[in-house]
């Protein structure tokens, strides 16, 4: 979705250089003394798919004919630091776009910038308005680089970080270095975060809530609660955060393998809202086409996810994610995936004298629960799926991209995706998607 996933609490940390020149030290100090900051980005993604085989189609199918799609987003990151350990950020954002087949037909949709409420007319809105408070508790000094939605600062290895306000849940949770941002890395939704992580968000990918993080030595602990949409995959949020909410807890451990850094993360989440259960809808329909909206009631969805990433060479990193939830109830805020396994590699271009270029390759395997399969096979419609029938097979996605740095603030990326069993249906596909992306950041 359009939410740019920025890892706030984790920060971008770099060791101090003992041999810094006086002018470099002065520049660094000036950055740390800044009270105001303004950064900007703009991203355009163009995509095309050819026609593909489809034995049948339904109301929520990916259309089998040739299609083109695009997205455009422009974001300002405006920051104010009233105190050295307190930051306030405001992100106005402009978006427009046209999706393949009205955003239907995939579990893993091929453009992470595509919103559920996008359209051909530009829309300006507030994506983020949040504060971050950092309490330095002890240990060695830890320098943090300035970037979008992050002031440069020096904190401590042991610290407490509170992030509260309007933001994306994935700004804080699952902060992957290699697969987290559709504007610069992999484009498919399933590589933005855990595929089965139905995190609380409006139709643009943002919510209101708070997260608290504690860092000590090689460990990080995160917990947060955020507002659910008032209706499944809707734009309006339910302000009754004590009644309807998305909770998550994450434990992260930083490690060294063969002298190279890596991380392992365990995430647990629980959503509570008025949701429809697949088996309830089937039973209520009594042989007719089931409808989730007819059986919505107070229910919870529980899930677990595991992530691993590792530097294996100076310019090569790998990642893997595995996630699942109970699969009883409808997709409420992210995408129609009940189980997911993904892995990939990211390679910087230093070996071919292009140090700022990146080559990425990844694969994902998505699945549905038996209840979800029965519902779609009976002709039911989900948030993104509904072929009228279902010959179930796991959705398999392969993606490869190359990001070419054109200038100091400009990157051009070419991307190719191959999706087998789109929408988990063996009777449709495979589908190929070719993409071109232009990204500016300054």
KOLPAZA-505675 format. One line per field, with one value per residue (C-alpha): residue in one letter; y, z, x. Coordinates in steps of 0.2 Angstrom, whole numbers, plus 5000, padded with zeros to 4 digits. Each point is the difference from the previous one (the first is absolute). Layout:
BEGIN
rest <- A  ...;
y <- Y  ...;
z <- Z  ...;
x <- X  ...;
This chain:
BEGIN
rest <- X  X  X  X  X  X  X  X  X  X  X  X  X  X  X  X  X  X  X  X  X  X  X  X  X  X  X  X  X  X  X  X  X  X  X  X  X  X  X  X  X  X  X  X  X  X  X  X  X  X  X  X  X  X  X  X  X  X  X  X  X  X  X  X  X  X  X  X  X  X  X  X  X  X  X  X  X  X  X  X  X  X  X  X  X  X  X  X  X  X  X  X  X  X  X  X  X  X  X  X  X  X  X  X  X  X  X  X  X  X  X  X  X  X  X  X  X  X  X  X  X  X  X  X  X  X  X  X  X  X  X  X  X  X  X  X  X  X  X  X  X  X  X  X  X  X  X  X  X  X  X  X  X  X  X  X  X  X  X  X  X  X  X  X  X  X  X  X  X  X  X  X  X  X  X  X  X  X  X  X  X  X  X  X  X  X  X  X  X  X  X  X  X  X  X  X  X  X  X  X  X  X  X  X  X  X  X  X  X  X  X  X  X  X  X  X  X  X  X  X  X  X  X  X  X  X  X  X  X  X  X  X  X  X  X  X  X  X  X  X  X  X  X  X  X  X  X  X  X  X  X  X  X  X  X  X  X  X  X  X  X  X  X  X  X  X  X  X  X  X  X  X  X  X  X  X  X  X  X  X  X  X  X  X  X  X  X  X  X  X  X  X  X  X  X  X  X  X  X  X  X  X  X  X  X  X  X  X  X  X  X  X  X  X  X  X  X  X  X  X  X  X  X  X  X  X  X  X  X  X  X  X  X  X  X  X  X  X  X  X  X  X  X  X  X  X  X  X  X  X  X  X  X  X  X  X  X  X  X  X  X  X  X  X  X  X  X  X  X  X  X  X  X  X  X  X  X  X  X  X  X  X  X  X  X  X  X  X  X  X  X  X  X  X  X  X  X  X  X  X  X  X  X  X  X  X  X  X  X  X  X  X  X  X  X  X  X  X  X  X  X  X  X  X  X  X  X  X  X  X  X  X  X  X  X  X  X  X  X  X  X  X;
y <- 5000  5018  5001  5002  4988  5010  4991  5014  4992  4990  5015  5000  4998  5002  4999  5016  5002  5003  5009  5012  5017  5016  5005  4983  5001  5018  4994  4985  5012  5012  4985  4995  5019  5001  5005  4999  4988  4999  4985  4995  4985  4996  4983  4995  4981  4995  4981  4989  4982  4991  4989  4983  4984  5000  4986  5011  5017  5007  5018  5001  4992  5006  5004  4988  5014  5011  5014  5015  5008  5014  5009  5017  5006  5015  5002  5014  4996  5015  4999  5011  4995  5011  4990  4989  4984  5005  5001  5004  4996  5004  4992  5007  4988  5001  4984  4994  4984  4987  4982  4983  4994  5012  4993  4982  4983  4998  4995  5009  5016  5005  5018  5005  5018  4996  5006  4992  5017  5006  5008  5010  5017  5006  5000  5009  4994  4999  4983  5003  5011  4993  5003  4990  5001  4992  4997  4996  4988  4994  4992  5006  5015  4995  5012  5000  5007  5012  4995  5001  5001  4999  5013  4997  4998  4991  4988  4985  4982  4997  5011  5001  5007  5006  5003  5006  5008  4997  4988  4983  4985  4994  5016  4992  4981  4988  5012  4990  5008  4991  4998  5014  5014  4999  5017  4994  4981  4986  5005  4986  5002  4983  5007  5016  4990  4983  4995  4993  5015  5008  5016  5014  5013  5010  4998  5010  4990  5012  5000  5009  4992  4998  4989  4998  4993  4995  4997  4992  4992  4988  5000  5011  4998  5008  5001  5011  5002  5009  5004  4988  5006  5003  4987  4987  5008  5017  5017  5006  4995  4993  5012  4988  4993  4992  4989  4998  4999  4992  4995  4994  4995  4997  4994  5003  4993  5006  4987  4997  4985  4998  5018  5007  5009  4993  5000  4989  5006  4991  5009  4996  5009  5001  5009  5003  5007  4996  4987  4987  4981  4990  4984  5011  5008  4983  4993  5015  4999  4983  4995  5017  5012  5004  5018  5006  5016  4991  4991  5013  5000  5004  4988  4999  4995  4994  4998  4996  5005  4997  5010  4997  5011  4998  5009  4986  5011  5018  5005  4985  4997  4986  5000  4988  5002  4987  5005  4993  5004  4990  5002  5000  5018  5012  5011  5016  5012  4993  4986  4983  4989  4988  4992  5006  4995  5012  5001  5010  5008  5019  5003  5017  5004  5003  4985  5007  5018  5006  5001  5009  4988  4985  4983  4991  4983  4992  4986  4998  4987  5005  4989  5000  4991  4986  5011  5014  4988  4993  5017  5005  4983  5003  5017  5012  5016  5006  5017  4996  4983  4992  4990  4992  4983  4994  4986  5003  5001  5011  5017  5000  5017  5003  5018  5007  5018  5011  5018  5011  5016  5014  5015  5005  5000  4989  4981  4991  4982  4986  4986  4983  4989  4983  4994  4982  4996  5018  5002  4981  4994  4986  5004  5017  5007  5000  5019  5010  5018  5012  5017  5015  5012  5017  5006  5017  5004  5016;
z <- 5000  4999  5018  4999  5013  5010  5015  5013  5016  4993  4992  4988  5011  4994  5010  5003  4989  5011  4985  4996  4993  5010  4986  5000  5019  4998  4987  5012  5014  4990  4995  5018  5005  4987  5006  4984  4985  4983  4988  4985  4989  4983  4993  4983  4997  4983  4997  4986  4999  4985  4997  5009  5001  5010  5000  5008  5009  5014  5007  5009  4988  4991  4983  4987  4987  4998  5012  5005  5018  5009  5016  5005  5017  5007  5019  5010  5017  5011  5017  5015  5015  5015  5011  4997  5004  4993  4982  4991  4982  4987  4983  4987  4985  4983  4991  4984  4991  4990  5005  4991  5000  5013  5012  4999  4996  5010  5018  4997  4990  4989  5005  5018  4996  4994  5013  5002  4997  4986  4984  4985  5008  5012  5019  5013  5018  5016  5001  5017  5015  5014  5014  5006  5017  5004  5018  5000  5015  4999  4991  4987  4989  4984  4985  4989  4982  4995  4986  4996  5016  5010  5007  5002  5019  5012  5012  5011  4996  5014  4996  5000  4985  4999  4984  5000  4988  4982  4991  4992  5011  4989  5004  5017  4998  4988  4996  4986  4992  4983  4997  5008  4987  4983  4995  5001  5002  4995  4994  5004  5015  5007  5002  5009  5016  5006  4987  5013  5012  4999  5009  5005  4986  4990  4981  4997  5013  5015  5017  5017  5015  5010  5001  5014  4997  5012  4994  5010  4993  4986  5004  4996  5006  4992  5004  4993  4998  4984  4994  4988  4985  5004  4987  4991  4990  5001  5001  5016  5016  5015  5015  5013  5002  5017  4991  4982  4998  4993  5013  4996  5010  4992  5007  4990  5002  4991  4997  4992  4988  4993  5007  4990  5007  4999  5009  5005  5004  5008  4998  5008  4995  5005  4992  5007  4990  4992  4987  4990  5002  4985  5007  5007  4983  4992  5013  4999  4981  5001  4983  4992  4997  5017  5006  5014  5002  5006  5015  5007  5019  5013  4997  5002  4987  5007  4990  5002  4989  5000  4990  4997  4991  4998  4992  4991  4991  5000  4987  5001  5012  5001  5009  5004  5007  5006  5006  5003  5009  5005  4983  5008  4996  4985  4995  5010  4995  4990  4987  4997  5006  5015  4999  4991  4998  4991  4998  4989  4997  4998  4992  4998  4984  5006  4992  4983  5005  5004  5019  5001  4989  5007  4993  5009  4998  5010  5000  5011  5003  5006  5006  5007  5014  4997  5005  4989  4985  5003  5000  4984  4992  5004  4990  5015  4998  5010  5001  4985  4994  4992  4984  5003  5003  5005  4995  5015  4998  5010  4992  4995  4996  4993  4999  4993  5000  4996  5007  4990  5008  4987  5010  5018  5004  4985  4998  4985  5004  4988  5008  4994  5009  4996  5010  4999  5005  5002  5014  5005  4984  4989  4987  4997  4995  5001  4999  4996  5005  4994  5009  4999  5015  5001  5018  5006  5017  5007;
x <- 5000  5005  5007  5019  5007  5013  5008  4999  5005  5014  5007  5015  5015  5019  5016  5009  5016  5015  5009  4986  5007  4995  4988  4991  4998  4993  4988  4994  4998  4990  4988  4998  4996  4986  4983  4991  5001  4992  5002  4990  4997  4991  4997  4992  4997  4994  4994  4994  4994  4996  4984  5000  4990  4984  4988  4987  4999  4989  4996  5016  5012  5015  4995  5008  5003  5015  5000  5011  5001  5009  5002  5008  5004  5008  5004  5007  5009  4999  5008  5001  5011  4995  5012  5015  4991  4983  4995  4983  4997  4987  4999  4988  4998  4993  4995  4991  5000  4990  5002  4998  4982  4994  5013  4993  5007  5016  5005  5017  4996  5014  5001  5003  4996  4982  4987  4983  4992  5011  4994  5005  4997  5014  4995  5009  4999  5010  5009  5009  4999  5010  5012  5015  5007  5017  5006  5019  5002  5019  5014  5011  4996  4991  5000  4984  5000  4987  4988  4981  4990  5016  5011  5019  5004  5011  4991  5005  5000  4987  4985  4982  4990  4982  4992  4982  4988  4995  5012  5002  5001  5015  5009  5005  4997  5009  5014  5009  5015  4997  4982  4989  4997  4992  5007  5018  5000  4988  4983  4988  4990  5006  5018  4995  4997  4994  4987  4988  5002  4982  5007  4987  4999  4988  4999  5015  5011  5000  4992  5000  5008  5016  5015  5013  5017  5014  5018  5014  5016  4995  4981  4985  4983  4985  4981  4986  4982  4992  4982  4991  4990  4982  4996  5010  5014  4991  5007  4992  5008  4990  5005  4994  5018  4996  4987  5006  5019  5015  5013  5018  5015  5017  5017  5015  5018  5015  5014  5016  5003  5018  5003  4986  4984  4983  4983  4986  4983  4984  4984  4983  4984  4982  4986  4983  4986  4982  5006  4991  5006  5001  4991  4986  4997  4999  4988  4989  4999  4993  5006  4999  5015  5007  5002  5012  4990  4985  5009  5012  5001  5013  5015  5019  5013  5017  5016  5019  5014  5019  5013  5019  5012  5019  5014  5010  5013  5005  4986  4989  4985  4987  4983  4986  4983  4987  4982  4983  4984  4985  4991  4983  4995  5000  5015  4997  5014  5014  4999  4992  5014  4998  5017  5016  5018  5012  5019  5012  5017  5005  5017  5008  5009  5018  5006  4996  5005  4982  5001  4983  4991  4990  4995  4986  4992  4987  4987  4984  4987  4983  4986  4982  4992  4988  4985  5006  5001  4983  4992  5008  4996  4982  5000  5003  5009  5015  5008  5010  4995  4985  5001  4983  5009  5017  5012  5011  5019  5013  5003  5019  5009  5017  5007  5016  5005  5015  5001  5011  5006  4999  5005  5003  4981  4993  4998  4992  4995  4994  4990  4993  4988  4993  4984  4995  4982  4995  4986  5004  4991  5009  4987  5007  5017  5015  5002  5015  5002  5013  5003  5010  5003  5007  5004  5006  5006  5007;
